[in-house]
């Protein structure tokens, strides 16, 4: 059965980017540590990353994140979805307009969805097969999917980092109660998975 998993790295104080995030500064100022776990080589971190990558049948992301990964400093032959695993599931980008060009068009399958995050999840489910749909960010898309009630699980990778400002993951979210499923700890992150009650 396909599950929809919102999966994102977050600082201890709830930010998914630092201030000044943009296409040429994807994580924002001082926020490189948010993804330290992805490249750490730690056994726990590697297992978390590999399990999620293998389980992914399709991915939903926002336009800001797309602009980062498709930009000149974004994904390449060595690093893509799943970091070193560089998997290539179908990607559904929530946006208000399609980009004029896509640098990764020859190597990745991008569909641009103009009807919001819930519609992107629905399209992603239709191609995921027996694998899961991962909502990888940014914060606005994760929040939108949670608020639309289309997320089954929330997977947070909590970095031991206090940013003080940036893109908040939960500001303005619909209040909800989660059920904790799993906690795994490495020196670089606390990996917490919750079931989302609908």
C-alpha positions as CSV (number, residue, x, y, z in Angstrom):
1,X,0.0,0.0,0.0
2,X,1.3,3.4,-0.9
3,X,1.9,5.9,1.9
4,X,2.5,9.6,1.6
5,X,5.5,10.5,3.7
6,X,6.4,14.2,4.4
7,X,10.2,14.0,4.9
8,X,12.3,17.0,5.8
9,X,15.4,18.2,7.7
10,X,14.7,20.8,10.4
11,X,16.7,22.7,12.9
12,X,16.1,22.3,16.6
13,X,14.1,25.6,16.6
14,X,11.9,24.5,13.7
15,X,13.5,26.1,10.6
16,X,14.0,24.2,7.3
17,X,16.3,26.9,5.9
18,X,18.3,29.7,7.4
19,X,17.8,33.3,6.4
20,X,18.7,34.4,2.8
21,X,17.7,31.1,1.1
22,X,17.4,31.1,-2.6
23,X,18.5,29.3,-5.8
24,X,22.2,30.2,-5.2
25,X,22.0,29.7,-1.5
26,X,19.7,26.7,-1.1
27,X,19.7,26.1,2.6
28,X,20.2,29.8,3.5
29,X,22.9,31.4,5.7
30,X,24.5,29.2,8.3
31,X,22.2,26.3,7.6
32,X,24.5,23.8,5.9
33,X,24.4,21.6,9.0
34,X,20.7,20.8,8.3
35,X,21.8,18.1,5.8
36,X,25.0,17.1,7.6
37,X,23.4,13.7,8.3
38,X,22.9,13.0,4.6
39,X,26.6,13.1,3.9
40,X,27.9,11.9,7.3
41,X,28.6,8.2,6.6
42,X,27.2,7.3,10.0
43,X,25.6,3.9,10.1
44,X,22.3,5.2,11.4
45,X,22.2,8.1,8.9
46,X,23.1,5.9,6.0
47,X,20.4,3.4,6.9
48,X,17.7,6.2,7.2
49,X,18.7,7.7,3.8
50,X,18.9,4.3,2.0
51,X,15.6,3.1,3.4
52,X,13.7,6.2,2.3
53,X,15.4,6.3,-1.1
54,X,14.5,2.6,-1.8
55,X,10.9,3.2,-0.6
56,X,10.3,6.2,-2.9
57,X,8.0,5.7,-5.9
58,X,7.4,9.4,-6.6
59,X,8.4,12.8,-5.1
60,X,6.5,16.0,-4.5
61,X,8.4,19.2,-4.0
62,X,7.8,23.0,-4.2
63,X,9.0,25.4,-6.8
64,X,11.6,27.1,-4.6
65,X,13.2,23.7,-3.9
66,X,13.0,22.8,-7.6
67,X,14.8,26.1,-8.5
68,X,17.6,25.1,-6.1
69,X,18.1,21.5,-7.3
70,X,17.7,22.5,-11.0
71,X,20.0,25.5,-10.6
72,X,23.7,25.6,-11.5
73,X,24.8,24.5,-8.0
74,X,22.1,21.8,-7.7
75,X,21.9,18.1,-8.5
76,X,24.4,16.5,-10.8
77,X,25.6,13.0,-11.8
78,X,27.1,12.4,-8.3
79,X,24.5,13.9,-6.0
80,X,20.7,13.9,-6.6
81,X,17.6,12.5,-4.9
82,X,18.9,10.3,-2.1
83,X,22.3,12.1,-2.2
84,X,24.9,9.6,-3.3
85,X,22.2,7.1,-4.3
86,X,21.1,9.6,-7.0
87,X,17.7,7.9,-7.5
88,X,15.4,9.1,-10.2
89,X,11.7,8.7,-9.3
90,X,9.1,10.8,-11.0
91,X,9.0,14.4,-9.5
92,X,5.9,16.5,-9.2
93,X,6.6,20.2,-8.6
94,X,4.0,22.4,-7.0
95,X,4.1,25.8,-8.7
96,X,2.1,28.7,-10.0
97,X,3.8,28.6,-13.4
98,X,6.1,26.3,-15.4
99,X,9.8,27.3,-15.8
100,X,11.0,28.4,-19.2
101,X,13.7,25.7,-19.2
102,X,14.7,22.7,-17.1
103,X,18.5,21.9,-16.8
104,X,17.8,18.4,-15.6
105,X,15.1,17.6,-18.2
106,X,17.3,15.0,-20.0
107,X,18.0,13.0,-16.8
108,X,14.9,13.5,-14.6
109,X,11.1,13.3,-15.0
110,X,9.5,16.5,-13.8
111,X,5.8,17.3,-13.9
112,X,4.7,20.8,-12.9
113,X,1.4,20.9,-11.0
114,X,-0.5,24.2,-11.0
115,X,-3.4,23.0,-8.8
116,X,-1.7,22.9,-5.3
117,X,0.0,20.3,-3.1
118,X,-3.0,17.9,-2.8
119,X,-3.3,17.6,-6.6
120,X,0.5,17.0,-6.8
121,X,0.2,14.2,-4.2
122,X,-2.7,12.7,-6.1
123,X,-0.7,12.6,-9.4
124,X,2.3,11.2,-7.6
125,X,0.3,8.4,-6.1
126,X,-0.9,7.4,-9.6
127,X,2.7,6.6,-10.7
128,X,4.2,5.4,-7.4
129,X,3.2,1.8,-7.9
130,X,3.5,-0.1,-4.6
131,X,6.1,2.3,-3.3
132,X,5.6,5.5,-1.3
133,X,5.1,9.2,-2.2
134,X,7.7,11.4,-0.5
135,X,7.0,15.1,0.0
136,X,10.5,16.4,0.3
137,X,9.9,20.1,0.8
138,X,10.2,22.9,1.1
139,X,8.4,23.8,4.3
140,X,5.4,25.4,2.6
141,X,4.7,22.3,0.5
142,X,5.1,20.0,3.5
143,X,2.8,22.3,5.5
144,X,0.3,22.4,2.7
145,X,0.1,18.7,2.3
146,X,-0.3,18.2,6.1
147,X,-3.0,20.8,6.2
148,X,-4.8,19.2,3.2
149,X,-4.9,15.9,5.1
150,X,-3.0,13.9,2.5
151,X,0.0,12.9,4.6
152,X,0.2,9.5,6.3
153,X,3.6,9.9,8.0
154,X,5.8,12.8,9.0
155,X,9.5,12.1,9.1
156,X,11.7,14.8,10.6
157,X,15.5,14.8,10.7
158,X,16.2,17.2,13.6
159,X,19.6,18.7,13.3
160,X,21.5,19.8,16.5
161,X,21.4,23.4,15.1
162,X,19.7,26.5,16.3
163,X,19.1,29.0,13.3
164,X,17.1,31.7,15.0
165,X,15.5,32.7,11.7
166,X,14.7,31.3,8.2
167,X,11.8,29.3,6.8
168,X,9.6,28.0,9.6
169,X,8.2,24.5,9.1
170,X,5.1,24.8,11.2
171,X,4.3,28.5,11.5
172,X,0.6,28.9,10.6
173,X,-0.1,25.1,10.5
174,X,-3.4,23.5,11.5
175,X,-3.0,22.2,15.0
176,X,-2.8,18.4,15.2
177,X,-1.8,15.5,17.3
178,X,0.8,13.0,16.0
179,X,1.6,9.4,17.0
180,X,5.3,8.8,17.4
181,X,6.4,5.6,15.5
182,X,10.1,5.6,15.6
183,X,13.2,7.5,16.8
184,X,16.7,6.9,15.6
185,X,19.7,8.9,16.8
186,X,23.0,9.7,15.3
187,X,25.6,12.4,16.1
188,X,24.1,14.5,13.2
189,X,20.4,14.2,13.7
190,X,17.5,12.7,15.6
191,X,15.4,10.9,13.0
192,X,11.7,10.9,14.2
193,X,8.8,9.4,12.4
194,X,5.2,10.1,13.3
195,X,1.9,8.8,12.1
196,X,-0.4,11.6,11.1
197,X,-4.0,11.3,12.5
198,X,-6.7,12.4,10.1
